[in-house]
């Protein structure tokens, strides 16, 4: 008598075994990382907060109850109320409406900066890592020169040289921040270009551009995503800091950093003017860091093991 019948159980059907084996093969490392990320509540909370802020920026005209630049001097410095949930600033403008519209400028400018600096880092690091030789040396010496300067100080100098506006801040942050991206991406490309599938594609006559876009770049996108998410909070702080110094978007347009700058003289008389934009910066940076940490743990399970130890 078979052992399975002795224990009163039937052996699993061959079709079920094959189906389970097929499912395990079809789940790739990216899908597994996404599942690990979804199981992390703090990371999901950070992602949800950032998504809500993006929605807030998109539907700002429908949510804001007042014109963000409309002045009512007779109501200036009024504290929060049912009519004005975040109060009124020193020029009689509704703080809630300005915070809502400021999401477009602060978060939108930060995401644009992050996209541009990541793109520059991918191009420079990808070319340096794939080409090697003297081109690699030239590009890396330029990168080393950039990394020798403090990011914020160099961005401050660049922003001060141009007309103060949001695009100046985006340009200054992007140009000064891409160096460590290029370094990281160069290392990943150098290790990926020696892989068997890349060598096979090269032997089949594929061109350099096809190899980079079809084989190398897709395999380094996950680390780039993790690095970008970890830097999002720092970029938000940089954009807000430059605007706080008067080098970003100019009044009367709302921006969180500029709102903090305008509220300094009234921080004791009407603290609500400073609290709410500062709270938005704090929540955004916290959400970005939570999401970035969760993505790093999801794509690199060894990091979680090191934290537990």
DAURCOR-V596519 format. One record per backbone hydrogen bond with DSSP energy under -0.5 kcal/mol. NH is the residue of the N-H (numbers start at 0). CO is the residue of the C=O. Records with the same first field share a line. If there is no record, write none. Layout:
NH: CO ; CO
//
This chain:
5: 1
6: 2
7: 4
8: 3
16: 12
17: 13
18: 14
19: 15
20: 16
21: 17
22: 18
23: 19
24: 20
25: 21
26: 22
27: 25
31: 27
32: 28
33: 29
34: 30
35: 31
36: 32
37: 33
38: 34
39: 36
40: 38
43: 39
44: 40
45: 41
46: 42
47: 43
48: 44
49: 45
50: 46
51: 47
52: 48
53: 49
54: 50
55: 51
56: 52
57: 53
58: 54
59: 56
61: 58
62: 58
63: 59
69: 66
74: 71
75: 72
76: 88
77: 74
80: 83
86: 83
87: 77
88: 92
91: 88
94: 86
95: 86
97: 93
98: 94
99: 95
100: 96
101: 97
102: 98 ; 99
103: 99 ; 100
104: 100
105: 101
106: 102
107: 102 ; 103
108: 104
109: 105
110: 106
111: 107
112: 108
113: 109
114: 110
115: 111
116: 112
117: 113
118: 114
119: 115
120: 116
121: 117
122: 118
123: 119
124: 120
125: 121
126: 122
127: 123
128: 124
129: 125
130: 126
131: 127
134: 131
135: 131
136: 132
137: 133
138: 134
139: 135
140: 136
141: 137
142: 138
143: 139
144: 140
145: 141
146: 142
147: 143
148: 145
153: 149
154: 150
155: 151
156: 152
157: 153
158: 154
159: 155
160: 156 ; 157
161: 158
164: 246
168: 164
169: 165
170: 166
171: 167
172: 168
173: 169
174: 170
175: 171
176: 172
177: 173
181: 177
182: 178
183: 179
184: 180
185: 181
186: 182
187: 183
188: 184
189: 185
190: 186
191: 187
192: 188
194: 191
198: 194
199: 195
200: 196
201: 197
202: 198
203: 199
204: 201
205: 200
210: 206
211: 207
212: 208
213: 209
214: 210
215: 210
216: 211
218: 214 ; 215
219: 215 ; 216
220: 216
223: 219
224: 220
225: 221
226: 222
227: 223
228: 224
229: 225
230: 226
231: 227
232: 228
234: 230
235: 231
236: 232
237: 233
238: 234
239: 235
240: 236
241: 237
242: 238
243: 239
244: 240
245: 242
246: 241
247: 241
252: 249
258: 254
259: 255
260: 256
261: 257
262: 258
263: 260
265: 262
266: 263
269: 265
272: 269
273: 270
274: 270
275: 271
277: 273
278: 274
279: 275
280: 276
281: 277
282: 278
283: 279
284: 280
285: 281
286: 282
287: 283
288: 284
289: 285
290: 286
291: 287
292: 288
293: 289
294: 290
295: 291
296: 292
297: 293
298: 294
299: 295
302: 299
303: 299
304: 300
305: 301
306: 302
307: 303
308: 304
//
